[in-house]
């Protein structure tokens, strides 16, 4: 069975929100360790220190189960050289997109949310190192808002010839249009090999998902829509790598 760590580099996690996840992992006889800082407010250096320490230990999988706004605070404190030598497979989603795309420059990681994910069959196989269809693609990206936190920083990845995957939880038509305008003005769309769009939760709730077709219709790259990844309870995983 696997040794699994549950970490938090972003906002504190609400106590009790991991109950169903913990129950499933324990039922499958995995060993689970929870970050001592997961449910409390801590400095970015403190949160990063847990990540750095865990990268020297014998974890098989590490899932960051936090989200919100604060993940990019920790970037300057992450020991990326140690991460590159670790064998642990690191996972995160949402706000962790900014961290994942930096880690991917050193070693592959995975865009995936384990917390409250209901696709238990695929997850059980994945954690048992068995072939499955949990991962549906490879490239860079993640949550569009949090990916754009890297814009203008030394951490923004080289996207030349890279497949880009994007999703969003919040964001009405106006906000999503502004995000894509920023990507266009940065030259991202001219660099990438393809664009795969997953769940855009608010757009779908407001029946406005078609705005993505309008935004991307002039793009000279393959664009696909409604890929099964994002914030939904049955979301699949994307392997982030270059």
Long-range contacts (C-beta under 8 A, 24 or more apart in sequence): 1-28, 1-29, 1-30, 1-31, 1-128, 2-30, 2-31, 2-60, 2-61, 2-127, 2-128, 2-129, 3-30, 3-31, 3-33, 3-58, 3-59, 3-60, 3-61, 4-30, 4-31, 4-32, 4-33, 4-59, 4-60, 4-61, 4-62, 4-63, 4-127, 5-32, 5-33, 5-34, 5-35, 5-54, 5-59, 5-61, 5-62, 5-63, 5-88, 6-32, 6-33, 6-34, 6-35, 6-38, 6-62, 6-63, 6-65, 7-35, 7-38, 7-50, 7-51, 7-54, 7-62, 7-63, 7-64, 7-65, 7-66, 8-35, 8-37, 8-38, 8-47, 8-64, 8-65, 8-66, 9-47, 9-48, 9-51, 9-64, 9-66, 9-70, 9-71, 9-74, 9-92, 9-96, 9-99, 10-64, 10-66, 10-67, 10-68, 10-69, 10-70, 10-71, 10-94, 10-95, 10-96, 11-66, 11-67, 11-68, 11-69, 11-70, 11-95, 12-38, 12-39, 12-40, 12-41, 12-42, 12-66, 13-38, 13-39, 13-65, 13-66, 14-39, 15-39, 17-115, 17-116, 18-65, 18-115, 20-116, 21-65, 21-114, 21-115, 21-116, 21-117, 24-120, 24-123, 24-124, 25-127, 28-124, 28-127, 28-128, 30-127, 33-59, 38-65, 38-66, 44-70, 44-73, 44-74, 44-76, 44-77, 45-74, 45-77, 47-73, 47-74, 48-74, 48-77, 48-78, 48-79, 49-77, 51-78, 51-79, 51-83, 52-77, 52-78, 52-79, 52-82, 54-88, 55-79, 55-82, 55-83, 55-85, 55-86, 55-88, 56-82, 56-86, 57-88, 59-86, 59-88, 60-87, 60-88, 60-89, 61-88, 61-89, 61-91, 61-127, 62-88, 62-89, 62-90, 62-91, 63-91, 63-92, 63-112, 63-114, 63-115, 64-90, 64-91, 64-92, 64-93, 64-96, 64-99, 65-113, 65-114, 65-115, 66-95, 66-96, 67-93, 67-94, 67-95, 67-96, 68-94, 68-95, 69-95, 70-95, 71-95, 71-96, 71-98, 71-99, 71-146, 72-98, 72-99, 72-146, 72-149, 72-150, 74-99, 75-99, 75-102, 75-155, 78-102, 78-103, 80-106, 81-106, 83-107, 91-237, 93-142, 93-143, 93-231, 93-235, 94-142, 94-143, 94-146, 94-169, 94-231, 95-143, 95-146, 96-142, 96-146, 97-141, 97-142, 97-143, 97-146, 97-147, 97-149, 98-146, 98-147, 98-149, 98-150, 98-155, 100-142, 100-240, 101-140, 101-141, 101-142, 101-147, 101-150, 101-155, 101-157, 101-240, 102-150, 102-155, 102-157, 103-240, 104-140, 104-157, 104-240, 104-241, 104-242, 105-157, 105-242, 108-138, 108-239, 108-240, 108-241, 109-239, 109-240, 109-241, 110-135, 110-237, 110-238, 110-239, 110-240, 111-141, 111-142, 111-165, 111-229, 111-237, 111-238, 111-239, 111-240, 112-235, 112-236, 112-237, 112-238, 113-231, 113-235, 116-233, 117-233, 117-234, 117-235, 118-233, 118-234, 119-233, 119-234, 119-235, 119-236, 122-236, 126-237, 133-236, 134-236, 134-237, 135-236, 135-237, 135-238, 135-239, 136-227, 136-228, 136-229, 136-236, 136-237, 136-238, 137-163, 137-165, 137-196, 137-227, 137-229, 137-238, 137-239, 138-163, 138-238, 138-239, 138-240, 138-241, 139-163, 139-164, 139-165, 139-193, 139-194, 139-196, 139-238, 139-240, 139-241, 140-164, 140-165, 140-240, 140-241, 140-242, 141-165, 141-166, 141-238, 141-240, 142-166, 142-167, 142-238, 142-240, 143-167, 143-168, 143-169, 144-168, 144-171, 144-176, 144-179, 144-183, 145-170, 145-171, 145-179, 148-179, 148-182, 148-183, 151-182, 151-186, 157-242, 158-242, 159-188, 159-191, 159-192, 160-191, 161-191, 161-192, 161-193, 162-191, 162-192, 162-193, 162-242, 163-192, 163-193, 163-194, 163-195, 163-196, 164-188, 164-192, 164-193, 164-194, 164-195, 164-196, 165-196, 165-197, 165-198, 165-227, 165-229, 165-238, 166-195, 166-196, 166-197, 166-198, 167-197, 167-198, 167-199, 167-200, 167-229, 167-230, 167-231, 168-199, 168-200, 168-201, 168-202, 168-203, 168-230, 169-199, 169-201, 169-202, 169-230, 169-231, 170-201, 170-202, 171-200, 171-202, 171-203, 172-202, 172-203, 172-206, 172-208, 173-203, 173-206, 173-208, 173-211, 176-200, 176-203, 176-211, 176-212, 176-215, 177-211, 177-215, 180-215, 180-216, 189-219, 189-221, 192-221, 193-221, 193-222, 194-221, 194-222, 194-223, 194-224, 195-219, 195-221, 195-222, 195-223, 195-224, 196-223, 196-224, 196-227, 197-223, 197-224, 197-225, 197-226, 197-227, 198-226, 198-227, 198-228, 198-229, 198-230, 198-235, 199-226, 199-228, 199-229, 199-230, 199-231, 199-232, 199-235, 200-230, 201-230, 201-231, 201-232
